């Protein structure tokens, strides 16, 4: 849940330009993400927590800059692969319990990588 995700951005400078890349890099820092070159290649990568990357995309869209449209679309597409990491843990546990009321605590812990306390608390809240 807390592990960072990496979004690959091939040939970013060629697509959006150097100035826009610097601007995007500064915006990424505001959202606790890192936009960086991959070694010495022309390829770039965006690294950060899935929720932070989602906030980064929302911030980029709020700016409404047409030059950053490629970056927004590329990162938004990559976030679809990490949809399970975008859901908060308590919401995910609640959804799993509602879908299958007979799910055990061990199964909840295995599916969500949560602690026993989190699973018990979710079960208690779902029973209310």
Buried (B, 14 or more C-beta within 10 A) or exposed (E): BEEBBEBEBEEBBEBBEEEBBEBBBEBBEEBBBBBEBBEEEEBBBBBBBBBBBBBBBEBBEEEEBEBBBBBBEBBBEBBEEBEEBBBEBBEBBBEBBEEEEEBEBEEBBEBBEBEEEBBBBBBEEBEE
